[in-house]
Amino acid sequence: MEYRRLGTAGVKVSVLGFGSWVTFDNQIDDDLALECLQAAHDAGCNFFDNAEVYAGGRSEEIMGHALRELGWPRWSYVLTTKLFWGIHRDDPNMHHTLNRKYLMQGIDGSLERLGLDFVDVLYCHRADPNTPMEETVRAMSDIVASGKALYWGTSEWDADEIRHAIDIADRHHLHPPVTEQSQYNLLERDKVEREYARLHADTGYGNTIWSPLASGLLTGKYRDGVPADSRGALAGYEWLAEQLTDPSAIDRAERLRPIADRLGCSMAQLSLAWCTKHPMVSSVITGASRPSQVVENFDALDVIGALSDEVCAEIDAAVA
């Protein structure tokens, strides 16, 4: 396992991480979650991602229970969660916001569900145009100062919004955000490769990317329709099923199959390994619904070294 600095922060995270979006509670129960966490840990993973909104808080509860059962020392892993969407949808101050009241109470709720005293990174799950940026930055900085989070970051923010937050923190001697969490894969590249290019060059801002397999489309399993046991078949994820069955996207993904076959790896492993090559990427968040899938995903570590500049150019041409 390779470990990289989280942006400009000193803490290091495994280049392949493990996250709970969609799977925890929707596809796997407490026991399977524990097995998946253990499989990732056995492969050298120290970066585990969650969010308040995942399964309405149940994902945090499941991960917290699994961590207690596993008994890992708290210093041995990096755990993150995210706030913005909220789980108290009947209160105007507690959802779709980054106001101070919500953030200060939201972190307490997440820590209670996780059964922890602190998270390593707390992300603002989206930007909030209705709350002054300075209010959000001060609240996040105060959470870090309180020790309830060690660092904070952003998720799917625009580059200008991130720069604004960093500037406010610098001017007022506050704790700045250190990393983004945005979608990045072979079919979704513009935000990381174009919009964030100058931001990364100027500030060293990191990225713990999500959906590196385009929700499974890059595994090739959706070329004949939506498998009954896949996330595309879950109730409430009809919007995702439409994306996963898009003929154009499937055609682009299938062009990777000959390259993967030649390298002796799966399409999933090829796609995960490719994501690690971008210099802004600190960690690639993987997901899985069974331990064997975790093992297969983490075998992508063996593929990274095979991705020469020539092979990467061939991959780029295939999906263009």
Solvent accessible surface area in square Angstrom, and as a share of the most:
residue,aa,sasa,rsa
1,M,70,0.31
2,E,80,0.36
3,Y,95,0.36
4,R,51,0.19
5,R,127,0.46
6,L,0,0.00
7,G,15,0.15
8,T,72,0.42
9,A,9,0.07
10,G,59,0.56
11,V,38,0.22
12,K,114,0.48
13,V,0,0.00
14,S,0,0.00
15,V,0,0.00
16,L,0,0.00
17,G,0,0.00
18,F,1,0.00
19,G,4,0.04
20,S,0,0.00
21,W,67,0.24
22,V,3,0.02
23,T,2,0.01
24,F,2,0.01
25,D,66,0.34
26,N,65,0.34
27,Q,50,0.22
28,I,5,0.03
29,D,83,0.43
30,D,41,0.21
31,D,101,0.53
32,L,59,0.29
33,A,0,0.00
34,L,46,0.23
35,E,84,0.38
36,C,0,0.00
37,L,0,0.00
38,Q,57,0.25
39,A,15,0.11
40,A,0,0.00
41,H,59,0.26
42,D,106,0.55
43,A,35,0.27
44,G,22,0.21
45,C,2,0.01
46,N,28,0.14
47,F,0,0.00
48,F,0,0.00
49,D,4,0.02
50,N,0,0.00
51,A,0,0.00
52,E,7,0.03
53,V,37,0.21
54,Y,25,0.09
55,A,35,0.27
56,G,51,0.49
57,G,1,0.01
58,R,93,0.34
59,S,0,0.00
60,E,0,0.00
61,E,64,0.29
62,I,1,0.00
63,M,0,0.00
64,G,0,0.00
65,H,71,0.32
66,A,1,0.00
67,L,10,0.05
68,R,133,0.49
69,E,110,0.49
70,L,35,0.17
71,G,55,0.53
72,W,31,0.11
73,P,63,0.40
74,R,52,0.19
75,W,216,0.76
76,S,31,0.20
77,Y,10,0.04
78,V,10,0.05
79,L,0,0.00
80,T,0,0.00
81,T,0,0.00
82,K,1,0.01
83,L,1,0.00
84,F,16,0.07
85,W,68,0.24
86,G,0,0.00
87,I,48,0.24
88,H,99,0.44
89,R,125,0.46
90,D,136,0.71
91,D,52,0.27
92,P,112,0.71
93,N,68,0.35
94,M,24,0.11
95,H,47,0.21
96,H,81,0.36
97,T,11,0.07
98,L,1,0.01
99,N,24,0.13
100,R,94,0.34
101,K,106,0.45
102,Y,1,0.00
103,L,1,0.00
104,M,60,0.27
105,Q,89,0.40
106,G,4,0.04
107,I,1,0.00
108,D,65,0.34
109,G,20,0.19
110,S,0,0.00
111,L,16,0.08
112,E,144,0.64
113,R,43,0.16
114,L,1,0.00
115,G,43,0.41
116,L,31,0.15
117,D,125,0.65
118,F,50,0.21
119,V,0,0.00
120,D,12,0.06
121,V,0,0.00
122,L,0,0.00
123,Y,0,0.00
124,C,0,0.00
125,H,14,0.06
126,R,65,0.24
127,A,21,0.16
128,D,15,0.08
129,P,125,0.78
130,N,135,0.69
131,T,15,0.09
132,P,85,0.54
133,M,35,0.15
134,E,66,0.30
135,E,59,0.27
136,T,3,0.02
137,V,0,0.00
138,R,91,0.33
139,A,0,0.00
140,M,1,0.00
141,S,4,0.02
142,D,50,0.26
143,I,3,0.01
144,V,18,0.10
145,A,75,0.58
146,S,69,0.45
147,G,34,0.32
148,K,69,0.29
149,A,0,0.00
150,L,79,0.39
151,Y,59,0.22
152,W,2,0.01
153,G,0,0.00
154,T,0,0.00
155,S,2,0.01
156,E,38,0.17
157,W,1,0.00
158,D,67,0.35
159,A,10,0.07
160,D,111,0.57
161,E,53,0.24
162,I,0,0.00
163,R,81,0.30
164,H,88,0.39
165,A,0,0.00
166,I,28,0.14
167,D,66,0.34
168,I,6,0.03
169,A,1,0.01
170,D,89,0.46
171,R,135,0.49
172,H,62,0.28
173,H,171,0.76
174,L,34,0.17
175,H,82,0.37
176,P,52,0.33
177,P,4,0.03
178,V,17,0.10
179,T,0,0.00
180,E,0,0.00
181,Q,3,0.01
182,S,0,0.00
183,Q,52,0.23
184,Y,3,0.01
185,N,0,0.00
186,L,1,0.00
187,L,34,0.17
188,E,83,0.37
189,R,56,0.20
190,D,85,0.44
191,K,47,0.20
192,V,0,0.00
193,E,55,0.25
194,R,183,0.67
195,E,71,0.32
196,Y,0,0.00
197,A,52,0.41
198,R,167,0.61
199,L,1,0.01
200,H,49,0.22
201,A,81,0.63
202,D,85,0.44
203,T,43,0.25
204,G,25,0.24
205,Y,5,0.02
206,G,2,0.02
207,N,0,0.00
208,T,0,0.00
209,I,0,0.00
210,W,55,0.19
211,S,15,0.10
212,P,8,0.05
213,L,24,0.12
214,A,15,0.12
215,S,13,0.08
216,G,8,0.08
217,L,9,0.04
218,L,0,0.00
219,T,40,0.23
220,G,8,0.08
221,K,84,0.36
222,Y,2,0.01
223,R,127,0.46
224,D,135,0.70
225,G,32,0.30
226,V,53,0.30
227,P,43,0.27
228,A,101,0.78
229,D,111,0.58
230,S,5,0.03
231,R,37,0.14
232,G,6,0.06
233,A,52,0.40
234,L,40,0.20
235,A,95,0.74
236,G,54,0.52
237,Y,36,0.14
238,E,106,0.48
239,W,125,0.44
240,L,4,0.02
241,A,22,0.17
242,E,132,0.59
243,Q,105,0.46
244,L,2,0.01
245,T,55,0.32
246,D,57,0.29
247,P,106,0.67
248,S,72,0.46
249,A,16,0.13
250,I,30,0.15
251,D,73,0.38
252,R,66,0.24
253,A,2,0.01
254,E,40,0.18
255,R,101,0.37
256,L,0,0.00
257,R,70,0.26
258,P,86,0.54
259,I,6,0.03
260,A,1,0.01
261,D,99,0.51
262,R,142,0.52
263,L,55,0.27
264,G,71,0.68
265,C,19,0.11
266,S,37,0.24
267,M,8,0.03
268,A,7,0.05
269,Q,22,0.10
270,L,0,0.00
271,S,0,0.00
272,L,0,0.00
273,A,0,0.00
274,W,15,0.05
275,C,0,0.00
276,T,1,0.01
277,K,89,0.38
278,H,37,0.17
279,P,106,0.67
280,M,2,0.01
281,V,2,0.01
282,S,5,0.03
283,S,0,0.00
284,V,0,0.00
285,I,14,0.07
286,T,6,0.04
287,G,29,0.28
288,A,3,0.02
289,S,24,0.15
290,R,115,0.42
291,P,34,0.22
292,S,71,0.46
293,Q,39,0.17
294,V,1,0.00
295,V,80,0.46
296,E,72,0.32
297,N,6,0.03
298,F,6,0.02
299,D,63,0.33
300,A,0,0.00
301,L,43,0.22
302,D,121,0.62
303,V,13,0.07
304,I,30,0.15
305,G,78,0.75
306,A,46,0.36
307,L,4,0.02
308,S,50,0.32
309,D,121,0.63
310,E,130,0.58
311,V,18,0.11
312,C,23,0.14
313,A,60,0.46
314,E,67,0.30
315,I,0,0.00
316,D,51,0.27
317,A,74,0.57
318,A,17,0.13
319,V,1,0.01
320,A,100,0.77
